[in-house]
Amino acid sequence: MVVTTTGIGHEGTYAPRTPATLSVGTWSHTYEVGPGTPLRLSVVRGDHNGIVVGLAYQQDIDVYYDFSSNRIGLANR
């Protein structure tokens, strides 16, 4: 997962099994990132806020891409 923020970015690696929560609307899920997990998280400073979620994070959710409405939907399986 790559997070771009106008706030403070994170430099370096995360401690083993650091919890990271992804929230979209009322849905949220906490993942463990860092050494000892198959998941990686990168937080960088940019001129806009955004997030790119990789395939590993999407294993437990269904993702619906509605390109005509410029929306993405998430649901638990």
Phi, psi and omega per residue, in radians:
M1 nan 2.313 3.089
V2 -2.023 2.183 3.127
V3 -1.982 2.230 3.023
T4 -1.883 2.279 -3.072
T5 -2.369 2.575 3.035
T6 -1.429 -0.125 3.103
G7 -1.520 -2.571 -3.106
I8 -1.488 2.234 3.084
G9 -1.428 3.074 3.129
H10 -2.007 2.187 3.121
E11 -1.808 2.462 3.107
G12 1.557 -2.984 -3.109
T13 -1.612 2.850 3.075
Y14 -1.602 2.693 3.067
A15 -1.110 2.716 3.121
P16 -0.953 2.368 3.058
R17 1.025 0.679 3.066
T18 -1.233 2.228 3.116
P19 -1.282 2.373 3.066
A20 -2.324 2.195 -3.093
T21 -1.847 2.232 3.049
L22 -1.786 2.137 -3.137
S23 -2.182 2.327 3.051
V24 -2.355 1.931 -3.061
G25 1.076 -2.231 -3.140
T26 -1.554 -0.137 3.139
W27 -1.525 2.427 3.012
S28 -2.661 2.695 3.096
H29 -2.582 2.416 3.123
T30 -1.795 2.282 3.122
Y31 -2.003 2.726 2.996
E32 -1.757 2.268 -3.123
V33 -2.125 2.945 3.092
G34 1.764 -3.080 -3.130
P35 -0.948 2.467 -3.135
G36 1.569 -0.019 3.089
T37 -2.206 2.754 3.087
P38 -1.447 0.023 -3.042
L39 -1.845 2.506 3.124
R40 -2.187 2.518 3.129
L41 -2.259 2.312 3.092
S42 -2.221 2.197 3.103
V43 -2.012 2.149 -3.105
V44 -2.215 2.681 3.101
R45 -1.545 2.363 3.135
G46 -2.584 -3.027 -3.117
D47 -1.669 0.157 3.073
H48 -2.632 2.849 3.063
N49 -1.680 2.353 3.131
G50 -2.900 2.985 -3.125
I51 -2.617 2.440 3.019
V52 -2.130 2.076 -3.098
V53 -1.742 2.206 -3.135
G54 -1.472 3.004 -3.073
L55 -1.013 -0.681 -3.119
A56 -1.042 -0.625 3.136
Y57 -1.298 -0.355 -3.069
Q58 -1.651 0.128 -3.121
Q59 -1.085 -0.635 -3.036
D60 -1.713 0.100 -3.107
I61 -2.357 2.690 3.000
D62 -1.650 2.324 -3.129
V63 -1.968 2.244 3.121
Y64 -1.979 2.097 3.117
Y65 -1.781 2.012 3.105
D66 -1.921 1.451 -3.044
F67 -1.156 -0.569 -3.120
S68 -1.158 -0.503 3.110
S69 -1.789 0.006 3.131
N70 1.039 0.794 -3.102
R71 -2.328 2.707 3.017
I72 -2.227 2.356 3.132
G73 -2.070 2.566 3.119
L74 -2.182 2.524 3.100
A75 -2.593 2.535 3.025
N76 -1.225 2.568 3.054
R77 -1.494 nan nan
